Amino acid sequence: MTNRDTERPATGRKPVHVLFLIDQLCEAGGAERAILRTIRLLPRDRFRCTLITFRIDEKVELFRNMPCPHYVLPLRRTYDWNALRIARKIRRFIREERVDIVHTFHETADLWGGLVSRMKAGPALVSSRRDMGILRAPKHHFAYRLMRSRFDLVLTVSEEVRRYCIENDGLQESTVATLYNGVELESLTQPNGVHSLRKQLSLETGAPVVLTVGHIREVKGIDVLVKVAARVALEIPKVVFVIIGANADPEYFQTIQTQIAELGIQQNVRFVGQTENVASFLKIGDVFFLPSRSEGFSNALIEAMACGLPCVATRVGGNPEAIEEGSSGFVTESEDADTAADRILRLLRDPNLASEMGSASKEIVEARFTAKRMIDQLVRHYDQLLIARQKKNVAGL
């Protein structure tokens, strides 16, 4: 292994060593941001973190300054001689570095990395499940059920994902807990470049802005957003829908461009691309719209809520767990462009309602979805696992 970062936390009492294992770090998605935020915010006097991934794109800004020592172990196939060699490296690292907890993200890390980390008197094994199985192949469904007893704890990002994992993976309810994503409120209170963004986007004076955040792929429902934009623009011609996110599917993106041209709403839709300055865009928005076809629990949604935006989101995954229907926003059925357009128009036409819902959204995030709350709950889970592990080791099990 080649250490990319030799920084170590300050020593005192022996810190708990947590090894985070993730398939790849190639896009600045929700899981990638969550794992790096977790590493950065875990108390350094209590935890020492290491990260192993099988692939990384260091051109992505998010991964240029990693918050802990990290290793890249190139893995092309799950089952070949190279995979066995990497498995031995990980097992050796766990032993030599005295890893206390292995925390996995995504399918390969869950199933393959989780398997090789199991050993007598070995670390506790934690899996983070962040979606409704949309990336799973048939072999993954079988493997998850086969390995269901291997995990000491499965953390899910919403109650809906928790139900999915219990029902589809055959997990015992006592081993599955919901750990909601958390927002760092401080990072959203000091956005940069707010005043220049409207000019940058060529927005007319008084033009209302509807925002969405998400990589451009079919599951994010951008084609539905375009239909909604067309309906809203009929009533409010100056409206602009701003889409923030990387082009993750060029073929799908081309169909979106064709759709926009056919509907004649080129002036009503702006594609921003990937940016680390999402908070500033949220500050110029009037409404946040999340048209996803599937979600685990949307970081973008609670960030928009934290910025005081009234939100309209589809009834998928954990979205209804964040939005209080009719109080902090609206929840619509997936694919229902007409209802979504109606709710957005209602908010744009009634600034008082939008303001009330935005304030309610912010209060919900401050009470339930802060990064501090997330980390505090995670630390409690880790502590409980370590106590159970210690008892097991003393008993010689």
Secondary structure, 3 states (H helix, E strand, C coil): CCCCCCCCCCCCCCCEEEEEEECCECCCCHHHHHHHHHHHHCCCCCEEEEEEECCECCCCHHHCCCCCCEEECCCCCCCCHHHHHHHHHHHHHHHHCCCCEEEEECHHHHHHHHHHCCCCCCCEEEEEECCCCCCCCHHHHHHHHHCCCCCCEEEECCHHHHHHHHHHHCCCHHHEEECCCCECHHHHCCCCCHHHHHHHCCCCCCCCEEEEECCECHHHCHHHHHHHHHHHHHHCCCCEEEEECCECCHHHHHHHHHHHHHHCCHHHEEEEECCCCHHHHHHCCCEEEECCCCCCCCHHHHHHHHCCCCEEEECCCCHHHHCCECCCEEEECCCCHHHHHHHHHHHHHCHHHHHHHHHHHHHHHHHHCEHHHHHHHHHHHHHHHHHHHHHHHHHCC
